[in-house]
Amino acid sequence: MSGITHFNVGETVDLYLLIKQMTKGTTNTGKPFLTIILQDKSGDMEAKLWDANEKDEKAFQPETIVKVVGDIHSYRGKSQLKIKQIRPATEGEGGFTIADFLETAPVSVEEMMSKITQYIFEMRNPNIQRVTRHLVKKYQQPFLEYPAATKNHHEFVSGLAYHVVSMLDLSKAISALYPSLDSDLLYAGVILHDLGKVIELSGPTSTSYTVEGNLIGHISIMVNEIGKAAEELGIEGEEVMILQHLVLSHHGKAEWGSPKPPLIREAEILHYIDNVDAKMNMLDRALERVKPGEYTERVFALDNRSFYKPTFHK
């Protein structure tokens, strides 16, 4: 099926899609409307349903497969779907299941787990290795299924593991260039830095923040988990505190959500690697949607810039 993100402004859409999110709103004149994020394997798009009533609100909940007819138009530099007709699909209609509409990582779960296991195996420090292995084993299933975020980067099924595997390969390349780096610390920091998201987020579909996610957040959650793991394994040593610091500082600055700035060389590098991989993922996905010679939609997390795709790019 042709993906929602492959349609251009001015084109008409007639598709089965999955509701990812739905929020209510009111116009300046007091009329109710719904903002619906619709998705398929290609990605997602915002849609507006004007003059919505309570019946619509009940009918168009997240994880509902719907049949949609509408036009694509541009709103503030982004493609948006103006709905003409929308109805929930009847059970079995079109033979679709929710899984048919979910964007997933481009690498299999088995391949990613095998790679992560190999990086843990390469760690030489037993304390770092044991804490990392313990936490990966404890949260293995959600770690392999969850997205890395609700929006902006790697916000697809298995996005968290894909983000980690990409960062591990980046860490390996950087460690080869700068042998003074402690690769054990770097690999452990990469694997653990976002693992708290399996508690912060609700799951792989229609992802939202849990109560713990809103009140505590993935950074503090994982700092506690590292402490608990060390206690359960009977590990005492500076490594535990350093691993906690890597997690605490990986966002880089207080205004970006890090309680501490990086104060260890590997923490500084971890922050850069995380940033590079997240931004490359955003750019790749935005540029995939446009033809050479065109600009992307504005990328909010990249200072709201529109990026140009050179004409010689295939």
Helices and strands as residue ranges (DSSP letters): G 4-6, E 12-26, E 32-40, E 43-50, H 54-59, E 65-75, E 78-88, G 93-95, G 98-101, H 109-121, H 126-138, H 140-145, H 159-177, H 183-193, H 197-200, H 211-215, H 218-233, H 238-249, G 254-256, H 265-288, G 300-302
